[in-house]
Every structure is written in C-alpha cells, then in structure tokens.
Amino acid sequence: MQPTLNIDITYQSDAQDCVIVDKYAEIDYGDIIIIKNPANINSDNTIIKRLLAKEGDKFSIIKIDGLYHLLRIKKGFNDVEVLDESSYIKGYVDWSIGKRSYIDYDQNVVYEAEFYENYIDKSGRYFSSDRVSEVVYDNKIIYFYQIEKNEIFYLGDNRANSSDARYYGPVTTDIVLGKVVKICYNGAYSDFFFVRGFYQLKGLFEYFLPKLVNLFAWKG
C-alpha cells in the first residue's frame, strides 16, 4: 500500500503502521479495507487494500495518452468513469520492460498486464463470457469485467508490487473485516519507538476526541 502505508520500499523489518479500523462501518469506493488473505482464507492472515469496484459494477483498464487508467461503470449507470488516483498512486512500472521492473516514479506509467491476462484473455483464470462485455468508449471498444453479487474488486496503492484482485480475483464481502477510518502512523516516519508511540497516541486522540465531545455535548 505504499506510499499510503509503509512508504519505505525496502520493507524495513521494524517499520510498523498504526491504523484504526471500524468493523461495522459501511464500505464505499476508495475506502481502505482489511480483508482476510485470499491466498489462505482459513488463516488469521489479513491484507490491507483499496476498494475500487462493488457489486454490479463493470471494471476495466485502458491506455489514455500513454498512461494506463482504471475505468468503472457503476451499477445502474451507463457512463464510463475514469478514476483519478493521483492523490494516492505514486509508484509505477513500465508495461514494456516486464513484470515488476521499477522505473522512475515520475513517469507515471502503470503496469496492469495481470488484469488482461486473468480477466479479459479467454484463457485467463477469471475469464467468463457472462462477465466480460464490450463497451464503446472514446470511439474504441473496451472490454469490461463485471463484479458479481456480494463481490468487491480491490487493489493495492503500490500497483508495481501488490498482491490484489488482479491476481486473486474479486472477493466476497463476507471476508471484509473492517474499514480503516484513521491512519495514525506510517511506518516510514521513523523506526524510533517513542516517535512511533507519539504518533499512535496522537492519531487515537484526534479520532476519538471529537466523538467523545459529541457524545457528551449538551443537547438542549
């Protein structure tokens, strides 16, 4: 989820993040969520990703002006939405130089081959003729993949190196464990214990104080 969480791409062993998770909050587009690890659904392992499509939505990826963009058609609508992810996507790899090959972050070229290989290609592991449909967008035919009932499509912010729905496929909402409502601390800030503790307490204070004030506020 770099750079949103643990921005240090060296993955320092002692770098930790601190987030507040609401197990009962409704989840929506763009939310950061905690889900059971699809690779080992019966274990206690979890992953943290960003929700980008929900039940009934259609989802695709195309190249626009040399850059890859996520496209979404929300359930009940016909308009194609080009997602603006500039606020949280910072790392990219070049489609043309192979999987997981890092390039200059400022080039903003998104590598998305796994989506095509797994969803749109007829030999792909998640391909289904009932799910894939043709949509005319910008005078071109674009293939969209439909998210089924009780499913979500999720991606990590570090698109260059993220195990997400491109590989594991959409997941059912029953393995969603909660929504991140506050990032208290990003592990890249510092490895120093007291600095980490300060930001954790600060985040907890900032999140819960307004709720306490509202709870005990005079209602007269």
Secondary structure as the mmCIF struct_conf table of DSSP 4:
data_model
#
loop_
_struct_conf.conf_type_id
_struct_conf.id
_struct_conf.beg_label_comp_id
_struct_conf.beg_label_asym_id
_struct_conf.beg_label_seq_id
_struct_conf.end_label_comp_id
_struct_conf.end_label_asym_id
_struct_conf.end_label_seq_id
TURN_TY1_P TURN_TY1_P1 GLN A 2 THR A 4
BEND BEND1 LEU A 5 LEU A 5
TURN_TY1_P TURN_TY1_P2 ILE A 9 THR A 10
TURN_TY1_P TURN_TY1_P3 SER A 13 ASP A 14
STRN STRN1 CYS A 18 ASP A 22
TURN_TY1_P TURN_TY1_P4 LYS A 23 TYR A 24
BEND BEND2 ALA A 25 ALA A 25
HELX_LH_PP_P HELX_LH_PP_P1 GLU A 26 ILE A 27
TURN_TY1_P TURN_TY1_P5 TYR A 29 GLY A 30
STRN STRN2 ILE A 32 LYS A 36
HELX_RH_3T_P HELX_RH_3T_P1 PRO A 38 ASN A 40
TURN_TY1_P TURN_TY1_P6 ILE A 41 ASN A 42
BEND BEND3 SER A 43 ASP A 44
STRN STRN3 THR A 46 ALA A 53
TURN_TY1_P TURN_TY1_P7 GLU A 55 GLY A 56
STRN STRN4 LYS A 58 ILE A 64
TURN_TY1_P TURN_TY1_P8 ASP A 65 GLY A 66
STRN STRN5 LEU A 67 ILE A 73
TURN_TY1_P TURN_TY1_P9 LYS A 75 GLY A 76
STRN STRN6 GLU A 81 VAL A 82
TURN_TY1_P TURN_TY1_P10 SER A 86 TYR A 88
STRN STRN7 VAL A 93 VAL A 93
HELX_RH_3T_P HELX_RH_3T_P2 TRP A 95 ILE A 97
TURN_TY1_P TURN_TY1_P11 LYS A 99 ARG A 100
STRN STRN8 TYR A 102 TYR A 102
HELX_RH_3T_P HELX_RH_3T_P3 TYR A 105 GLN A 107
HELX_RH_AL_P HELX_RH_AL_P1 ALA A 113 PHE A 115
HELX_RH_PI_P HELX_RH_PI_P1 TYR A 116 ILE A 120
BEND BEND4 ASP A 121 ASP A 121
TURN_TY1_P TURN_TY1_P12 LYS A 122 SER A 123
BEND BEND5 GLY A 124 GLY A 124
TURN_TY1_P TURN_TY1_P13 ARG A 125 TYR A 126
TURN_TY1_P TURN_TY1_P14 SER A 129 ARG A 131
STRN STRN9 VAL A 132 TYR A 137
TURN_TY1_P TURN_TY1_P15 ASP A 138 ASN A 139
STRN STRN10 LYS A 140 GLN A 146
TURN_TY1_P TURN_TY1_P16 LYS A 149 ASN A 150
STRN STRN11 GLU A 151 LEU A 155
BEND BEND6 ASP A 157 ASP A 157
HELX_RH_3T_P HELX_RH_3T_P4 ARG A 159 ASN A 161
BEND BEND7 ASP A 164 ASP A 164
HELX_RH_AL_P HELX_RH_AL_P2 ALA A 165 TYR A 168
STRN STRN12 VAL A 171 THR A 172
HELX_RH_3T_P HELX_RH_3T_P5 THR A 173 ILE A 175
STRN STRN13 VAL A 176 TYR A 185
TURN_TY1_P TURN_TY1_P17 GLY A 187 ALA A 188
BEND BEND8 TYR A 189 TYR A 189
BEND BEND9 ASP A 191 ASP A 191
HELX_RH_AL_P HELX_RH_AL_P3 PHE A 193 PHE A 216
BEND BEND10 ALA A 217 ALA A 217
#
